């Protein structure tokens, strides 16, 4: 194959722009000798992949550091619970801060002992935390709601 690429171009599938071969990294395994995506799109895709990979690694580290469990432990609990919250029995519906994906169920744990109990949806986890896990307060809330729902 000739190393002369002057005047040759191809359309990048990422940005849909026809660019000179010089705008593509070299790749000897491809027929045209250049990468599939232009340098700019290749960089964007690499950074996006790196962030996704970092988020997954951070999640694995967080599960171990905060709760002493592995990703496999989490998945085992998730399957055992049928993929739903241990309190309300619903799937998680809370979206990430960017709003682009549904969050994982939260790992519920005893704040005194650190022992992991179950997986909860964001709403139930927040409600439990807001009550300070105080059974008397939870019962008072239940009594209050029942009194006003019977009306």
C-alpha positions as CSV (number, residue, x, y, z in Angstrom):
1,X,0.0,0.0,0.0
2,X,1.2,3.4,-0.8
3,X,2.1,5.8,2.0
4,X,1.0,8.8,-0.1
5,X,-2.3,9.9,1.5
6,X,-2.4,13.4,0.1
7,X,-5.7,14.2,-1.5
8,X,-7.4,11.1,-0.2
9,X,-10.4,11.5,2.1
10,X,-13.2,9.5,3.7
11,X,-16.3,10.2,5.8
12,X,-16.1,9.7,9.5
13,X,-19.1,7.8,10.8
14,X,-19.0,9.7,14.0
15,X,-19.3,13.3,12.8
16,X,-20.4,12.5,9.2
17,X,-17.8,14.9,7.8
18,X,-15.5,14.1,4.9
19,X,-12.0,14.6,6.1
20,X,-8.5,14.1,4.8
21,X,-6.6,10.9,5.6
22,X,-4.3,13.0,7.7
23,X,-7.2,13.6,10.1
24,X,-7.3,9.9,10.9
25,X,-4.9,7.9,13.1
26,X,-2.9,5.2,11.3
27,X,-4.2,1.6,11.6
28,X,-2.3,-1.0,9.6
29,X,-5.0,-3.6,10.2
30,X,-7.6,-1.7,8.2
31,X,-7.7,-1.9,4.4
32,X,-7.2,1.9,4.0
33,X,-4.5,2.0,6.7
34,X,-6.4,4.5,8.8
35,X,-8.7,4.3,11.8
36,X,-12.5,4.1,11.4
37,X,-13.2,7.4,13.2
38,X,-11.4,10.7,12.7
39,X,-8.9,11.8,15.4
40,X,-11.4,14.2,17.0
41,X,-14.2,11.6,17.2
42,X,-11.7,8.9,18.3
43,X,-10.6,11.1,21.2
44,X,-14.3,11.8,22.2
45,X,-15.1,8.1,22.1
46,X,-12.0,7.2,24.1
47,X,-12.8,9.8,26.8
48,X,-16.4,8.7,27.1
49,X,-15.3,5.0,27.4
50,X,-12.8,6.0,30.1
51,X,-15.4,7.9,32.1
52,X,-17.8,4.9,31.9
53,X,-15.1,2.5,32.9
54,X,-14.0,4.9,35.8
55,X,-17.7,5.1,37.0
56,X,-17.9,1.3,37.1
57,X,-14.6,1.0,38.9
58,X,-15.6,3.7,41.4
59,X,-18.9,1.9,42.0
60,X,-17.0,-1.4,42.7
61,X,-14.6,0.4,45.1
62,X,-17.5,2.3,46.8
63,X,-19.4,-1.0,47.4
64,X,-16.3,-2.5,49.0
65,X,-15.3,0.5,51.0
66,X,-18.7,1.6,52.3
67,X,-20.5,-1.7,52.7
68,X,-17.8,-4.5,52.6
69,X,-19.5,-6.2,49.6
70,X,-18.4,-7.0,46.1
71,X,-20.3,-6.3,42.9
72,X,-21.2,-10.1,42.8
73,X,-22.6,-9.7,46.4
74,X,-24.7,-6.8,45.2
75,X,-25.9,-8.7,42.1
76,X,-26.8,-11.8,44.2
77,X,-28.9,-9.6,46.5
78,X,-30.5,-7.9,43.5
79,X,-31.5,-11.3,41.9
80,X,-32.7,-12.7,45.3
81,X,-34.9,-9.6,45.6
82,X,-36.2,-10.0,42.1
83,X,-34.7,-6.6,41.1
84,X,-37.1,-4.7,43.3
85,X,-37.0,-2.7,46.5
86,X,-37.1,-4.8,49.7
87,X,-39.7,-2.4,51.2
88,X,-42.1,-1.3,48.5
89,X,-41.5,-4.1,46.0
90,X,-41.1,-1.6,43.1
91,X,-38.2,-1.2,40.6
92,X,-36.0,1.8,41.0
93,X,-37.3,4.8,39.1
94,X,-34.9,7.5,40.4
95,X,-32.7,8.9,37.6
96,X,-29.1,10.0,37.8
97,X,-28.2,13.6,38.3
98,X,-27.7,14.0,34.5
99,X,-31.1,12.3,34.0
100,X,-29.7,9.8,31.5
101,X,-30.2,6.5,33.3
102,X,-32.1,4.9,36.2
103,X,-30.0,4.5,39.3
104,X,-29.1,1.3,41.0
105,X,-31.0,0.2,44.1
106,X,-29.4,1.6,47.2
107,X,-27.6,-0.7,49.6
108,X,-29.4,-0.4,53.0
109,X,-27.3,-1.0,56.1
110,X,-27.5,-0.5,59.8
111,X,-25.7,2.6,60.7
112,X,-24.8,1.3,64.2
113,X,-23.3,-2.1,63.1
114,X,-22.6,-1.5,59.4
115,X,-24.3,-4.7,58.5
116,X,-25.9,-4.8,55.1
117,X,-29.7,-5.5,55.2
118,X,-31.1,-5.3,51.7
119,X,-31.5,-3.1,48.6
120,X,-33.9,-0.2,48.6
121,X,-35.3,2.2,46.0
122,X,-34.2,5.8,46.4
123,X,-37.6,6.8,47.9
124,X,-37.7,4.1,50.6
125,X,-34.0,4.6,51.4
126,X,-34.6,8.4,51.8
127,X,-37.7,7.9,53.9
128,X,-36.0,5.4,56.2
129,X,-33.1,7.8,56.6
130,X,-35.4,10.8,57.3
131,X,-37.0,8.9,60.2
132,X,-33.6,8.2,61.7
133,X,-34.7,4.5,61.6
134,X,-36.6,5.2,64.8
135,X,-39.4,2.6,65.0
136,X,-41.6,4.9,67.2
137,X,-41.4,7.7,64.7
138,X,-42.1,5.3,61.8
139,X,-45.2,3.9,63.7
140,X,-46.3,7.5,64.4
141,X,-46.0,8.4,60.7
142,X,-48.1,5.3,59.8
143,X,-50.7,6.1,62.4
144,X,-50.9,9.7,61.0
145,X,-51.3,8.6,57.4
146,X,-53.9,6.0,58.3
147,X,-56.0,8.5,60.3
148,X,-56.1,11.0,57.3
149,X,-56.7,8.3,54.7
150,X,-59.8,6.9,56.4
151,X,-61.6,10.3,56.4
